């Protein structure tokens, strides 16, 4: 009996400590805000821990009864409403961030009683980060236009609502899996959007080299074309060519990350070679671009993706391309064998390697891992050749010629792993 009492007491002490810790985090941040504010601000380092304790105490007294907790939430909400009303009358431009933080702190106490520790900690830490990064988030909101926010919201709805209800099984003799197909679209678009958002965040501060590196994570082919068109007048050829080379290096890292999400053995086979190729391309491209120091500081125009990758049309087009490549891959393996797969790899590499690469990652090893890895190596090398041709076509004789030579050499180096695969 005594042992049981000690166990319960120990848990209650730990619960109270966690509630106080998380509430203090929020309270300390709000106390700093209160010290900077020139108008009335509700609560601080003492009030928020008390709100957390009220939530925990009420949850314990009510035994976790939802109705009792809802009544307590309504009472706290009423107090927050009175505080907000007073603040608005004191300063017409006042926000409700502190009052919402008070309600969240109350919920953290109730969640700790319910043993939802991970959720309680996550809410507390995220709340502090959101409150502390207010200025940065506001700057980001001004850089992202309304259309981009709407596209992001639509994509979240589609990913959260549609993805869970899609059947996770294969259809037709080509083994088309709706769930995994949509998961590929979400993964590729999410990674591309991360690069896109960083470019929007940096805006004019990044310069050609930095935004080209980010563009490589979005699409090294599109980045190369944009850079070549900007460099057509012949100015600063080393800056643009070095940036193209570095963007192609980032492509290898992007491929490894995407394959890792769906096929760990295949990613393990590619990782040493592609990391080495990325190091070579970035290690050669960055110094070449920095040879003209003034240009690298951003005096030249920046490169930015023109299309939000979370817009529905690009996402569905990628999904259609992915399905077509899966069908072609299955047919090549079935009727032509390894040579047909390698030929398809070379052809798909002339445009976008992602559908082919992810199609192989989704194949379930119908072909040996080393065969799939070799096909991806060929596709990446062909893509570098294509980028060299695009650079020569759009970038003029001086810049385009140098880019064609260096990207061609990278393509040759990219075929070296075939001797061991």
N, C-alpha and C positions, 0 to 999 in steps of 0.2 A: 504493500500500500504506500509506504513511504517512498519507494523507488518510483512509483507511478506519479506521485505528487511532485517529486523532484523533476521528473521529465516534463510534466505539464508546465511547471513554473519556469523551467529553462526555456521552453518554447515561447511562453508569454514574454519573458524578458527579451529574447531575441526579436520577437515581433515588435515590441515597443521601441527597441533600439533601431530597427530598420525604419519604422515610421518616422521617428525623430530625425534620423539621418537624412532621409529623402525630403522631409518637410523643411529641414534646415537648409538644404541645398537651394530649394526654391525661395525660402525666406531670405537667405543671404543675397541672392541675386536681386530680389525685389527691394531689399534694404539699400543696395547700391544705387538702384534706379531712383529710389525715394530721395536719396541724398543729392542726386543730380537734378531732380525735378524742381521746377519753380512754382508748382501748384500742389494741391492736396493729392496725396497718394495713399490708398488703403494699405494697411498692414506692413509687416517687415519681418525681421528675424525672430520675433516672439510670436506674432500672430499666426504665421503659417504653420509652425509646429503645433500650435494649439488646434488649428483646423484639422490637421492630420490626426491628432489624438482624439478629437471629437468623432471623426469618421470611424476610427478603430474602436473606440469605446462604445459607440452606438451599435456598431455591427456585433460586438460581443454581447451586449445586453439583449439585442433583438435576436440573437442566435442566427444571424445572417438572413433574417426575414427581409425580403425585397421591399415590401410595402413600407416597413419601418425605415429602411434606408432611403427610400424615395421621399418619405415625409421629411426626414432629416436633410436630404439634399434640397428640397423645396425651401426649408427654413433658411439654410445657408445661402441659397440662391436669393431669397428675399433680402437678406442682409447685404449681399453683394449688389443687389439692385439699388438699395438705398445709398450705398457707397458710390455707385456709378452716377446716380441722380445728383448727389452732392458735388461730385467732381465735375460733371457737365455744367452745373451752375457756376462753379468756381472758374472753369476753363472750358469754353465751348468746344475746343478742338481735342478734348481728352478722349483716349481710347479705353477699351474694356479689358486690356490684357491682364492687369493685376486681378481683376474680379474673376475672370475665367481661371486664372492660376489658383485662386482660392478654392473654387469648386473642384478643380483637379486634385488639389492637396487633400480635400475631404475624401475623394474617391480612392486615393492612394491608401489612406488608413483602412477603408473598408476592404480593399483588395488584399492587403496584408493579412487581415483576419481570415479571409477566404483562402489563404495559402497560395494565392496567385502571385507568388513572389516575383517571377520573371516579368510579368506584365506591370507590376507595381514599380519595379526598378526601371524598366524600360520607359514607362510614362514619366517618371521623375527625371531621369537623365535627359530624355528628349525634350521635356519641357524647359529645363535649364538651358539646353543648347539653343532652342528656338528663341528664348527670351534674351540670351546673351548675344546671339548673332542677328539681332533685329536689324541693325544697319546694313549688314551684308545681304540679308534676305530682301530688304527693301530695294537695294541697288539691283539685285538680280531680277526682281519683279519689273523694274523699269526697263531692263535690257531685253526681257522676253515679251514679245508683243502678245496682244490678245489672241490672235489666231493660233500662236504656238501653245498657249495655255489651254485653249479649247481642244487642240489636237491631242495634247497630252492627256486631258481628261477623257476624251473619247477612247483613247487607246487603253487607259486604265480600266475603263468600264468593260471593254471587249476582253481584255486579258483576265479580269477578275470574274466576270460573269460567264463568258463563253468557255474559257479554257477548262474549268472544272467539270463541265457537263459533256464535253466531247468524249466519244468512246475511245478508250485506250486499247485498241486492237486493230489488226491489219485487215484490209479489204483488198480484193482483187488479187490477181497473181503477181502484181507488182508490189504487194505488201505496203499499201498506202495506209498510214496510221494518222487519223485526223488529229488526235491529241498531240502526238509528237511533232506533227507538221506545224501546228499552231505554236507549240512551245519553241520551235526553231525561229519562227517569226518574232516572237516576243524577245528571245535572247538576242538575235541580231539587231533588231530595232532598238532594244534597250542599250546595248553596247554602243551603237551608233549615236544614240541620243546623248549618252554621257559625253562623247567627244564633241557633239554639236553644242551642248549646253556650256561646256568649258570654253569653246570658241566664242560663244555669245558673251560669256562672262568676261573674257579677256578683251574682247572687242578690239579697239585700236592699239591696245598696249602690248599685244603679243609679238607683233612683227611677223615677217614671212616665215622664218624658221620655226618658231613656236607653234604657230597655227598650222603649218604644214605637218608637224609631228602629230598634232591632234587630228588633222585631216586624215592621216594614215590610219588612225583607228576608226575613222568613219568610212572612208573609201580611198585607198591610195591611188586608184585609177582616176577617179574624179578629181582628186587633189592635183595629180600630175597634169591633167588637161587644163585646169584653172591656172596653175603656175606657168605653164607653157604659154598660154594666151597673154598673161600679164607680162611675160618676159620677151614678147615678140619684137619689141623695139630694140632689143640687143643690150639694154642697160643691165648691169649687175648680173652677168650670166652665172658666175660662180655661186652667188647667193641662191638663185633659183634652182640650179642643177643640184647643188648640195642639199637643198630642201627636198627636192624630188627623191633623191637617193635615201635620205633619212626617212621620208614617208614610206618608202618601200620596205625599209627595215622594220618600221612599226607594223606593217602588214603581216610579217612573219609572227610577231608576238600576238597579233589579233587572231591569226589562224590557230595558234596553240591554245589560246583561251577558249575559243569557240569549240574546238574539238574536245577539250578537257571537260566541257559541260555535258557531253553526250557519250564520249568513248575514251575512258581513261587509258586503256592499253594502247590505243592508237596515238593519243597525245604523248604518252611516254616514249613511243618509238620516234616521234617527230621532234620532241622537245630539245634534245641536245643539238641536233643539226639546225633547227630553226632559230634557236637562241644564238648559236654561233653566227648564222647568217645575219640576224638582226644586229648583232654587235658589230659585224663588219660593215654593214650598210650605214648604220647610225654613226659608228666610229669614223667612217670616211666622209659621210655627208655633212655632219655638223662642223668639223674643222674647215671643210671646203666652203661652207656657207659663211663661216665666221672670218674668213680671210679679208672680207670687206667689213670691218668692224662697225662702221657708221650705219651701214645698211641693216645689219643684224639688230641694231637697237630700235628698229621700227620706222626708219625714214622711208622705206618702200611700202607699198600698199600691202595689207594683210590678205590672207586667203581664208574664206569662210564658206562653209557649205551653204548652198543656195536653198536647199529644201529641208524642211523639218522631217527627220526620218520616222517620226511618230504619226505623220499624216497617214490616213487610211489607204490612200491610193498607192504610195510606194510600198507599204506593208503588204497589201494584197498582190501587187506585182511581183514582189520578192517571193511570196508564197506560191504563186503560179509558176515562176521560174524554178523554184525548188522542186515542185511536183514533176515538171517536165524533165528536169535533170535526173530525178530518181528513176523515172520510167526509162530514159535513155541509158542510164547506168545499168539497170537490170537487163535491158536488151543487149547491151554491149557485152556484159559478162556471160549471158546465156548463149549468144550466137557467135560471137567473135573471140571471146576469151580475154586473156590478159592484154594482148595487143590492142584489142578494141577499146578496153578501158583506158589504156595509156593514150590512145588517139583521141578519145573523148576528153581526157584531161587536158590535152594540148589545145583542143578547140575551145573548151569552156574557159580556159585561162586567158583567152584573148579578150574576154569581157569582164565577168565578175566571178571570182573563184569561190565565193561563199556558198552558193547553192550546191556546187559539186562537192566541196569539202564536207559540208554538213550532210549531204546525201550519203557519202561514204561512212561518215560517223554514225549514221542511223541504220546502216546496212545489216547490223547484227553479225558481222564477220562471215558473210556468205563467201567472201574471199579472205585470204590470209591477211594478217595485220601488215606484214611487210609489203604485200602487193598494194593495199590501200594507201600505205604511207608513201610508196613510190609514185602512185598516181597523183597524190597531193603535191609532192615535190615537183612533178612535171607541170602541173597546173600553175603553181606559183612561179616557176621559171618562165613559162609561156606568158604569164601575166606581166612579168618584168619586161619581156621583149615587146609586148604590145604597148606598154607605157613608154618605152623608148621610141617606138614608131610614132605614137601620139605626140610626144614631146618634139620630135623632129618636124612633124606636120604642122603643129600649132605654134612652135616656139621660134621658128626662124632658123637660119643656117648656123649661127654662132652658138646660141643657147641649146637649140634642139640637137645639133650635131654632137655636142659634148654630152648631153643627157643620153642620147642613143648609145654612145660608146660605153658610158659608165653603167647604165642599166643593162646593156648587153653583157658586160663583164659580170654583173651581179647575177644575171640569168645563168651564165656558164658556171659560176661558183655554186649556184643553187642546185645544179645537176650533180655535183660531186657526191652527195649522199647516196645516189643510186648505186655506187660501187659497193656499198655496204648493206643496202636494204634488200 
